[in-house]
Structure formats: C-alpha cells, structure tokens
Amino acid sequence: MKNDRWLWAILLLGAVVRLVGLGERSLSYDECQQFWASQGKVLISNREITLDPPGFAYLLHLHAAAGRSEAWLRLLPCLFGILAIAAVYRLGVAGTANRWTARAAALFIALAPYPIRYSQSLRVYSQAIFFAALLVAAFLEATDEDDTRGWSDALLLGFLTFAALLSVYGSVWLVSMMAILLAWRGLRERGRAWRRCMVGLAAGMVLALPWYQLSLPVQLTEGTPSSFYEDKFLPLSPPQAVGFLVRGTGDLFAFFSFIHPGTGLVFGALAVLGIVRLRRHPRGADLMVVFLGCLVAAAVASAFRLYPYGGTRQMLFVAPLFYVLGAAGIESLRHHFRGVPAIALLMAIAVGCGIFLYRYHTEPGGQDVRPVIRSLQEVARPDDLILVNKDALPQFRFYYRGDPARVVEGKETVIRDYISEVNRLMATAPRSRWWLVFSHGWSAERRQELAAVDSRFLAGQRIEAYRAAAYLFVPRTGSAAPPGDGGQP
C-alpha cells in the first residue's frame, strides 16, 4: 500500500480539497453542540447533548485543549477524513485483491461531497467512516485461513470493533453482520482463523458494552424524538413499505455519491455490477453480505422507529463498502469498449466534485454567527440586555466574550411560539435596550415575525449574516438609537 504512487496522489488530492477553507465558516449549531459535549465530564456532557457514543467526544476533549479556533478544532475530523481515503483503499485491496479497484474506491471517497463536507465539520462522521472501513478490512483479512499473522489479526480486529462501536451506534449493524457470518462459517469449518476472529470480535464488543450501558439509556430517553425522522421510518402498509425501501435506497446511494437522485441510480447500478462481479470472490462475497445485511438491518430497525433509513448521515458507516462496490462496478467496465466507460465515470466523479466544491466555497451556507457576535460586542452598550434564542445558545456561548451577567437565555425554539417568550422576558426590564440574537433555524422570512414584539419597544439596529442575526429593540420612552438596517458584518 505505501508503495502505490497512485494512492499517494489520491491522498494528496483528497487532503487539498479537505484542507482548503477549513476555518472560513463559523461553527454551526451542531458543531458547537459537539464541542460542548466534549467539555467537562465528557461521558455526562456527551450523553446529554449528542446522539453518539463518547469516542469522538473524548478525542475532541484532548484535541481542544491545544486551541479553540475553527481551523484547529476541525483539523481533527479533517485528519480522519484524509485517513479514511487510505482506509477505503485498504478495504478495496482486502475485499477485491485488485489495486485498480482499490484506487478507484479511494478516488471515489476522496471526491464525494459528503465525506469532504464532514471532513470540514466538527462532527463524528469522518471518524465513523474511517473506523468502519478499517474494521471491515480487518475482518476480511482475519477470516482468511491462508493468513499467517496469527493473533495480531485478532488484536487488531478487537480494537477496531471497539473503536467503531464507540464512534456511532450504527456500527452495531456492521458488527452484527460479521458475527452472523462467523456463526454461519462455524457450522461448516472452525479453523484457527475462525477462532481468532471470534475472540477478537467478542473482545471488542465486551469492551464497548460498559460504555453503551453508561450512555445509551440517556440517548433513548432524551435524544432526538422519532418525529424528527418521521419520513425515514418504514411504513407498515406493504405497498407503502416497498415504495419507502426503493426511495430510501435511492436516496442513500445519492447521499453517498453526488446527492442528485440521478447519481443515486447511476452509482447504485455500479454497486450492483460490483456485487455481481465479486459474488464468487471469497472476500468479495463477505463484503457484499456485510453491505446488504447492514442495509436490511437498518431498514428493519426503521420499522420499529429505532433507526432512520435512507439518505441520512446516520448511515455513513456503510459508505466505505458502497465505494468499494461502486469501484468494482467501474472496474468491470474497464474490459469493455476499450475502457472508455470506466474512464468516463472516473472523469465524471472529478467533474462532479469540482461543481460541488465551487458551490460549497462560493455560496453562503451554515449559520454565520461569528461576525454577528463580534459586531454585537462592538456596538452594544454596557447596560444593554442580550436575549439569546434557545437555538443560538451553543454558538453564542462559544463566540461571546462579553459580560455574562447581561445575557438572558431563551428556552423556546424559533419553530414554536418564541415571540411570547420574548415579550414576557422583555417585560421584566421595560426600560432597558434589548438585543435579540438568533442563528439555527433563522431565516429572512422569520424576521417578519418580530413585528409582534411588545409595542412598548421600537425596532432599532440590525446585524445580519447568513442565517444568523442580532436585532436591537429600544423602549419608546428611552433614548433610542436611530433605526437602521445596520449592515452586513
């Protein structure tokens, strides 16, 4: 692997597209939530704030001790995103024994939009992809009776099982399918590799179990309500269920590739070609079973409202297998029409990535809280009160450097009746100037709702950026600053 010059070129390309602009955007609501989940007593803060196991939070706790800039914090998931390219290459070699396929798979993940996006986001998903790819690769290698590395394979498999399970809960489907495959093999053969693999897999699960016992119950009772993913759960009506599975699988393949539904059909078809090509290859057949088994398991879980199915980030743990199968499908076309279709598909991946990167770096996105908070700290008077909407609190706490005594924390989200809360809180200090701060879930359309703010106050200065804003309201009897549109920070 280390002597493959093509891999190094792909790694360099993947690193460039992930590192450019790493610190340009403000941290989003989810990123700030992830940051606060890593502070203090990590196991407690993580289970109260996120829907993930504590593995990434502990790593971020150590990483954030050296700095709090956007670029530095995002460097952790970025490194995992770059290493995931090499991990997918390793999976491609382990599953297909074909370096061309491994290179194509590495290029696929290097240029696919969501792996790039999550490499620039302070979230767990780059780590999840990295460990998922290495886990499946280690499993395929450990089950090979011809391998002579002995118990080192079992130790590696155990560690990667533990690491994957502590990254995202979806890794349970990967580990479950591996356990099922081992159980099936045990009915026919129980060689040394089988025993080592059973020990490694079991050891990793046992090590992860205490962490699940300490974190999972809180996630079930205080996590995201099922209504949040209502359209990602399997209906009970057979006709609707079939439509859901077809649509959800198409959305999933589009999510893994280039988002547009048409790309889901194209690269989904390539993955099917890859399955056909690898079905007679011993390791390739295992790769195929793990991939399909994970999709089936997640779909079944969605029938019980336990796990969303379709094009959601919770399914990214299975993305590495999709990239290898898609690359195997492309490789199967290399021997037809002088390889022109395969070359065209690889070029299409590069062009699609270029279009994504152009839009990603030129169009506004996220919640641009950083310039809003900086401008607010410059123009606010020492006696002004700052009412921060509930949806803006994680970001406001991260960026605000002023007096915390003047800050009033809201309890109501902008998607509900937050105006009543605003009026109630502003009524407690009718002679004060109030700044209202918003970010997550805010939009230009919601600005019109501020017309319902208590009539004893007049609208004043505005500080606005993309999906983030601060609005001044002054008492009618006070000395108000002249109303104005403020400016773009």
Summary of the structure (lengths in Angstrom):
residues: 489
radius of gyration: 25.2
end to end distance: 47.9
largest distance: 86.6
contacts: 1698
relative contact order: 0.10
helix: 66%
strand: 6%
